[in-house]
Amino acid sequence: MSKFSKLTLYHYPLSRSARVKWLLHEMYDDDFETRRVALRQGEQFTPEFLAKNPNHGVPVLAVTYADRTEQTITESHAILMWLADQDERFAPPPTDLAARATYLQLMALGGSWMDQMLWNIRLHETLLPKAARNEAFAKFNRDKIENEIAPQLSARLEQRDYICGESFTAADCMTAHNVNWAGAYGLCRTDIFKAYMSRMKARPAFQMAFADAAAFEG
Ligand SMILES: N[C@@H](CCC(=O)N[C@@H](CS)C(=O)NCC(=O)O)C(=O)O
């Protein structure tokens, strides 16, 4: 961790911060700090937390660089990419044009497209007050995952062990987190996805990142 003197992840079990926690464990084992944010108690709306992330969500990665300057980084998609770019085991370099394009495409598909479909399902099936929910919109998002996203991911995973190719990348942290989330809604549950998730769950870093899953409160 020579570029940093400290990394602290603001985290909530099973949430999007688990994607980042997983990659941090892959890269640094246990050599970073985790601060659980009491989302159900509203800690994300305190002035201290809002100063770190005005969008009141986890993950936030607080970085202290070797020269002691500090920075907080938000957005799981950006944090994953920023971390992975520091270690060639987890992301193809920009000079490897074809592999990099595949990797970027899959990161964005997971981080800004599938993620939002899952989020819309959660909002309109569970989180919003009943009067504000839109059943048809929830179904629209379910159908998009089932008919468009799942077949694309599945076709890739039929050909290879990891979402980008023959080795694990940060795009697997994004994809497998989403596949796991989709599974909770009865989506992405075919044998191909189950086999992919078994491979991911066998990784010690995955087990470390999801060890606190039982503490997820609704
Ligand atoms: N686009 C953001 C979304 C972050 C987000 O919504 N996090 C949720 C947990 S999965 C959260 O902390 N929600 C609390 C809130 O919005 O008050 C990311 O990917 O990091």
The ligand as an SDF file (V2000), in Angstrom:
LIG
                    3D

 20 19  0  0  0  0  0  0  0  0999 V2000
  -24.3260    5.3760   -7.2720 N   0  0  0  0  0  0  0  0  0  0  0  0
  -23.8900    5.1800   -5.9170 C   0  0  0  0  0  0  0  0  0  0  0  0
  -25.0860    4.7300   -5.0710 C   0  0  0  0  0  0  0  0  0  0  0  0
  -24.7410    4.6840   -3.5880 C   0  0  0  0  0  0  0  0  0  0  0  0
  -25.9500    4.2880   -2.7630 C   0  0  0  0  0  0  0  0  0  0  0  0
  -27.1110    4.5840   -3.0990 O   0  0  0  0  0  0  0  0  0  0  0  0
  -25.7030    3.5950   -1.6520 N   0  0  0  0  0  0  0  0  0  0  0  0
  -26.7790    3.1360   -0.7990 C   0  0  0  0  0  0  0  0  0  0  0  0
  -26.4630    1.7400   -0.2900 C   0  0  0  0  0  0  0  0  0  0  0  0
  -26.4340    0.5870   -1.6240 S   0  0  0  0  0  0  0  0  0  0  0  0
  -26.8850    4.0660    0.4020 C   0  0  0  0  0  0  0  0  0  0  0  0
  -25.9090    4.2870    1.0810 O   0  0  0  0  0  0  0  0  0  0  0  0
  -28.0880    4.5970    0.6370 N   0  0  0  0  0  0  0  0  0  0  0  0
  -28.3770    5.4420    1.7620 C   0  0  0  0  0  0  0  0  0  0  0  0
  -29.0940    6.7010    1.3370 C   0  0  0  0  0  0  0  0  0  0  0  0
  -29.1800    6.9850    0.1210 O   0  0  0  0  0  0  0  0  0  0  0  0
  -29.5610    7.4050    2.2080 O   0  0  0  0  0  0  0  0  0  0  0  0
  -22.7530    4.1470   -5.8790 C   0  0  0  0  0  0  0  0  0  0  0  0
  -22.7440    3.2370   -6.7260 O   0  0  0  0  0  0  0  0  0  0  0  0
  -21.8580    4.2710   -5.0440 O   0  0  0  0  0  0  0  0  0  0  0  0
  1  2  1  0
  2  3  1  0
  2 18  1  0
  3  4  1  0
  4  5  1  0
  5  6  2  0
  5  7  1  0
  7  8  1  0
  8  9  1  0
  8 11  1  0
  9 10  1  0
 11 12  2  0
 11 13  1  0
 13 14  1  0
 14 15  1  0
 15 16  2  0
 15 17  1  0
 18 19  2  0
 18 20  1  0
M  END
$$$$
